[in-house]
Amino acid sequence: MSGALTDFTLAEAREALRGKKVSATELAKAHITAIEKSRSLNAFVTETPERALAMAKESDARIASGQARPLEGLPLAIKDLFCTKGVRTTAGSNILNNFVPPYESTVSQNLWDAGAVMLGKTNMDEFAMGSSNETSAFGPVFNPWRARNSNQNLVPGGSSGGSAAAVAACLALGATGTDTGGSIRQPAAVSGIVGLKPTYGRCSRFGIVAFASSLDQAGPMTRTVRDAAILLRHMASVDPRDSTSVDVPVPDYEAALDKPIRGLRVGIPKEYRLDGMPEEIEAIWRKGAEWLKAQGAEIVDVSLPHTRYALPAYYIVAPAEASSNLARYDGVRYGLRAKGADDLIDLYEKTRAEGFGAEVKRRVLIGTYVLSAGYYDAYYTRAQKVRALILRDFVQAYETCDVLLTPATPGPAFAVGSKSDDPVSMYLNDVFTVTVNLAGLPGISVPAGLTAEGLPLGLQIIGKAFDEATVLRAGRAIEEAAGFAAKPSPWWRAV
C-alpha cells in the first residue's frame, strides 16, 4: 500500500485527500516508512515523524470538518537551509550541528499555513556551497539513479541534493530547495525531477540561512510541472521582514498551465553551445525546440554575448557575499564553540577552523580576498558591472522572444568523488544556470530524456522577471512532449 501512496504526484494526492480516498495520516505513514527504508541515500539530516503524524492528524480533522486548506495533508521535505522552529537546522555544517531555531522561515511557515505536513530536513552541500552534495558535514547524498548495468554511486547534484533525492526516490511529494547559482535546477536535472527557481524577490528569504544575499532564492522541487505550480503559489509572498521580497500579486500558476503555447516566441541563445559539449545534450536541446515548435511556438535565435563571463563573475560575487554572511559564525552567540581557546581571536579561529568544511573555507578566503583593500575595484566592482551587462543581454533578448530554451546541465550525474579534487571542473556544472541568478530571473528544469546509460537529462526554460506563469506553461509543454515516465530502480531500499 505504501508504494502506491508514495507514487502519488502532489496533485493526485491532493485529489485523493479531498475525495477522502486516503487519509493524511495514511499518507504521512507511507512516506515515513519509505524514508526509514531509504536511509542509505542519506537524503535526510533530520527526520520528524512525530511532527508529521501530529500535523497529519490535524489535517484529517480539518478535512473531516470541511475546513481543508489548499495543501492540506500533503507531506513535504524541507531543505536544511530553512529555519524550522524547534527543529534542528544545520545548513549542512558542523558549525550549526546543534542549532535549533526559535523561529520559522517565511517560506516554510507559508507551507504550514496552507496545510502541508513536514517529514523532515534534507541534506545539502554545506551552506549551499557545492554542485554535488558532497560538501555536507553529514556525508554525501546518493542519487537514486544509477547508470545502466552499474553499481557506482552517483551525485544527486547540489546544493539541494537531499531534496532532489527525496523527491526522485518518492520519499516526499515535494520539497523546498534554494538556488544561488543553479542549486535547484541542476540537481533536479540530474535526478530526473522538476526544479523551479523563481524570480529574485518572489519568495521571502527570511529564515533562510544566507549564502549570497543578492543571489539566493527559494523554490519548489517536485515530480511534475503542475506540482511545482501548486507549491510555488503557496511558497511565494511579500514579507516585511525581507526588504528584497517584492510586493507583486502571486497568480494562480496552476490555472495558467493549460493555456496553449501557440504563438510563444522561444529564444535559442547561441552562446550556450559550448566547445566539447556532449552530443546527447545537443540532441536533447534540438529535440526540445522541435517539441515546442510542433505545439505552435516560434523558435528564434538570440544572443547573450556576456554569457562567457557569467561563471567568473558569479565566483567573485557569491564568495564575496558568503565571506560577509558567514562572519557571524564566531562561536560567541550560537552554533559550535571551540574548546580550549586562549582569547577571543583564538576562539574565532578555532571555532571556524573546526566548524567549516574545506569548500566553505575556500570560498570565504576567495570572498575575503576580492573584498580586501586594493582588490575590491579590480574584482568585486568589475564583477558587478559584468552582472549588469548580463542582465542587459536578457532584456535585449526578450525584445524578440518570450522565454529562452537551454540545456540545464553540461552532462548527466557523475560519480561520487570523481570531481571532488577539481573545484574548477565542479564549478563548470553551473555553466547554464548562473546567468539566471546574476540577472534575478525565473528558470525551470524539466526532465526531457535519458542518456544512453539511462541517466536523466533536463531542459531549462528561462523567463522574464515575475513571469513564472509563462515559464511553467512552457515547461509543461516540454513535459508533455517528452513524456518522461522513467523511474530509478530502487536499489537503495532496505527490505
N, C-alpha and C positions, 0 to 999 in steps of 0.2 A: 504493500500500500504506500509506504513512504517514497518508493521510487516514482510512482505516478504523481504524488503530490509535489515532490521537488522538481519534477519535469515541467510543471506549470510555468507559463510566462506570467509576468506580473498582471497583465490584462486578464488572462484566463483565471488566475487565482482570485482576482477581484470579482469576476462574474460568478465564480463558484461560491464565494463567500456571500455575495449578495443574494444568490439563489438558494442559499442555505444547503448546498450540496456537500459542503465541508465546513468544519468549524475552524476558527482562528487557532484554537488550541491544538487541533489535529495537525494543522499546517505548521505551527511552531514546533511541535514534537517531531514531525518528519524531518525538518531541517536541523534540529538539534542532534538527532540521531545521525544524519548524514555528515554533520561536522565532526562528531565523535569518531566516525568510521574513516574520516579522511584527514586525520592529523598528520599523516606522512607528507602531505602537501605543504604543511607549515603556513597555511593561509591566514590563520588567526593568531594574534598575540594574546588576546583576552576573550574568552567565551563567556557569555552572560545568559546561561539557560534559565536560571531562576527569574531574572528580569523579563526574559522573553515570554515565559509562561504566565507571569503576572500581567503583562501588557496584553497578551492574547486573551486572557480571561476577561479583562476589562472590555476588549473588543467584542467578544462574544455577547457580553451583556448589552453593549450598545447596539449591536446588530439585532438582538432579540427585541429590544425596546424601540426599534425603528429610528435610532439616533446615530446611525453609522456615518462616519466621516469619510472623505474621499479615498484615503489609503488604509481604511480600517482593516486591521488584522494581517497586513502584508509584511512578512519578515524580511528585514534588510540587514546588511552588514555595513559597518561604518569604518572607513579608513582611520587608522590610529593617529591621524593628524588633527582630527576634530575633537575638541574637548567635550567630554561627556560627564555631566555632574555625578559625582560619586562612583565613577568607573575609571579605572586606571587609564591614563593617556600617555603614551611613551614617545610618540613620533619616531619609533624605531630606534631610539637611542638609549644607551646605558645611562646617560646623564639625567634622563627623565624616567628611569626604570620604575620608581615607586611614586610617581606623581599622580595624585587623584584630584582632578579639578573640582573647585566648589561652584562651578557654573557650567552652563551648556552652550555650545556653539549655536549661532542663529540658525544655520542650515539644518543641523540635527534636531533642534527644537521645533523648527517648521515641520519636519517629517513626523515627529511625535505628535504635534498638534493636529496633524492630518490623519492620525490613527495608526501609523506604521509601528512595527514591533522590532526591537533591537536584538539581534542574535549575538553580536559581539563586535570586537575591534580587529580590523585586518592588518596584517603585517605589511611593511613598506620599507623602502630604502630610507636610511637614517636621515631625518629632517627633509625627506623628499628629494635627497640628492643622489640620483642614480638612474640608470636606464634598464636595470636588470633585476632589481630587488635582491641584490647580493650584498648590499652595504648595511643591511639591518643588523642591529646588535643581537637580534633573536634568531639569526641564521637566515639562509636564503629561502625564498618561496620557490616551489617547483611548479612548472607549467603542467596542467592536466594533460596537455597534448604531448605525444612523442612521435618522432619520425617513424615511418613505416618500417617494420622489422627491426626496431632499435629499442634498447632499454636505457638509452642515455637520457639523463635528466636535462631538461631544457629550462631556460629562464622564462618567466611569465611577463617580461617587460617590467619597466619601473617608471615612476616610483610607486604607482598604485597597483603593484603586482599581486598583493594579497587580495585586494578587491576583485581584480581580474580573474584570478584563480578561483575565488569563491563563487563567482557568477558562472564561469565556464564549467565548473565541476558540479553545478546545481546545489551548492551549499547555501545559497541565498537567492531570492527572487531578483534582487538588485543590490547595488552597493554605491556608496559615495566614493568619489575619488577627488584628487586635486591635480591641477595641470599648470605647471610653471614653464615647461618647455616642451611638453608633449606627454606628460605623466598620466594622462587619462587615455589619450588616443593611441599612443604607442603600445602600452600593454593590452589594450582592447584589440588592436590589430593582430598581435602575435598570439593572442589567446582565443581568437575566434568569437569575440563578442562586440557589442556596440559601445562606444565611448564618446561622450559629448562634452566638449569644453565650451561653456557659454562665453558670451561677451564679457570682457573685464568690467566688473561692476554690477553684473546681473544677479549674482549671488553674494550675500554678505560674507566677508572674511572674518567677522568677529568670532573669536573662539577657535580659529584655525591656527595651529602653531605656524608662525611665519617662517618662510624660507626667503623669498624675494617679493617684497610687498607690492611692487608695481607689475608683477607678472602672475602671481598666484591666483587661481580661480577654481572654485569647487564645481563639480559636475557629476552627472549620473553615469553609472556603468551597468548595462543591462544586456539581456539576450536579444532584444528586438528594438527597433527604432520607436515603435509605439510605446514600449515600456519607458524608454528614455524621455519621450514627450510627457508621459504621465508624471514621472519623477521630477523633471525639471520644473514643471508648473508649481510644485509644492516646495521645492528647494529654494526657488528664486524669491527675493523680496528686497525692498529697500530697508535699510536699517540705520537708525540714527547713531548707533554705536560704531558704524563703519563709514567714515567720511568718503570712501571711494565707491560705496554702493550707490547706484543710480536710481532715481525716482522716475521710473518709466513703467507703464502698465505691463503686467505679466499676462500674456494672452493664453487662451486655451489651446496649447500646442497640439493636443491630440485631435481636436476638431479640425485643425488645418491640414492634417496629414493626408486626407483622402482627396484633396484638390489636385487635379491632374497637373503635370509639369509641362504640358504643351505650351510652347512659346517661351519657356525659360531659356535664358542665354547662359551657356556653361562655358567658362573660360578654361583653356588648357595652357598653363604657363610653361613656356619653352625652357626656362631656367631649371625646371625640376627634372630635366633629362640629364642625369649625371653620367660622367665617364665611368665605365665599368659597372653600371647598374645591371643587376641580373635580368636576363631576358624574361623570366617569369613575372617580374614586376612590370616591365614594359608591356607585356602581353595583357596582363590583367587591367592595366591602365587604359590600353586601347579598347579592350572589351567594355570597360565601364563607360567610355564615351559612346560606343556603339549602342549600349543599352539605353542610355539617356536619349540619344538621337532617335532610336526606334519608338520612344514614347512621346516624341514630338518636340524635344528640346533642340535648341540651335547650338551647335558646337563652334566656338570661336577661339582663335589663337590669341594669346595675350602675352605680355612681357612684364616680368617683375625683376628689373635689372639689378637691384641691390640684394637679391636673394643670396648671392655668394658671400656676402659679408654678415649674414644673419648669425651663423654659428659663432664666429669670433666676437661679435657684438654681444651676443647672449652670454657667452662665457667670460665677459667682463662685467656686464650689468648684474647678472644673477649672483656671482660670488661677492661682488661689492655690497649688495643689499643683504646677502647672507651674513657677511662679516659684521655688519651693523646689527642685524637682528639677533645674532647668536651671542652678542656681547653680554646679554642678560644672564646667561648661564655661567654663573661665577661661584656657585657653592654657598652663597650667602642667604638668599631668600627661600629658594625651593629647589628640588631636584637633588642630585648627588652632591655630597660634600666630602671631599677627600680628607682622610685622617692623617695626622702627623705633620700638619703644616706649621711652620715656624712663625709666619706673619701673614698679613693679608695678601701680599703679592704671591707668596708661596702657595697660599690657599687657592688663588685663582689658577695658577699654573698647574698645580697637581690635579685640581678638580677637572679642568678642561683636558688635560692630558689623559686622565683615566676615563673621562666621560664621553669624549668624542672619538669616533672611528676615523680611519685613515682618509676616506673620501671627504668627510666633513672638514677635517684639518686642512686638507689640500685646498679646498675651496675657500675656507676662511683666510688662509695665507695669501691666496691669489687676490681675494677681495680686499684685504688689508693693504696689499701692495699697490693695487690700482687706485686706491683712495688716498694713498700717502702723499705728503707734500712733494711736489716735483714731478709726480706721475699722474695726478688727478686729471689735468687737462689733456695729457698725452693719451690717456687710456679711457677713463670714465666719461669725460666730456665728449670725446670723439665718438665713443660708442653710442651715446645718447643722440648725437647728430645722425649717425647711421640709422638708428632706430626710427627717427623722424622720416628719413628717406624711404625706409622700408614701408612705413605706413602710407607715404605718398604714392609709392608704387601700387599698393592695393586700391587706393582711392581712384587713381587713374585707370586701373584695370576695370573697376566697376562702372566706368563710364560706358563700357562696351559689353559687359556681362553682368549677370545677377549673382552667380556663385562660381567658385573655381573647383575643378576636379583634379586631384593629385594622388599619388601613392601616399599611404600613411607611414610606411617604414621602408628602409632600403633593403629589407630582406626579412625572412621569417625568424622565428625564435631560434636562438643559438644555444649552444651547450653551456651549462653552468660551469663557470671557471675559465671559459675559453677567451674572455676579453678582460678579465679582472686585472691583469698586469699591464694593460694598454689603455690608459684613460682616454687618449685621443680617439682610438677606434670605438670606445664605448660612447663618447660624446657624439660621434657621427650617426648614432641611431636616431638622433633627434633632428636630423637634417631637414626633414619635410614638415616638421611640426613647430620649430621655434619661431618662425616668422609670424605665425598666428598669435603667439603670446606677445611678441615685441610690438605688434600692431593692435593688440587688445581685441581681436576679432573672434567670432564663434567658429568652431570646426567640429566635425564629427567623423569618426572612423566607423566604417560598416564592413562586416565580413563579406568578401567578394569571391573567394575561391580557395583552393588548396594548391600547394606546390606538388611537384612530382613525388616528394617524400610524404605527402599527406599532411602538411602543416598549413595552418590558416594564413591568409594574406588579407589585408584590409585596404579599402579605398577611402580617401579623405575628401569631404566636401567642406570648403571654406566659404563663409558668407559675409555679408555686410554687418556692421555693428548693430546689435539688438534685433537682427533678423533671423533668430534661431528657427522661426517657423518655416522659412524657406529652406534653410539648411536641413531641417528634419524631413521636409517634403521631398527634397532631392535625395536624401539618404534613404528614405523609404522606397523611392523609385529604384535605386541601386539594389536594395534588399530584395525587392520583389523580382527583379530581373535575374539576380544572381541565384535566388532560390537556395541559399546556403542552409543546408539542414544537417551537415556533418557534426558529429559529436565525438569527443575524445573517448577512447576505450578506458574504462575505469580501473586502471592498473593500481591506483593508489588506495582503493577501498579495502579496509580491513573487514574480514568476514565476521 
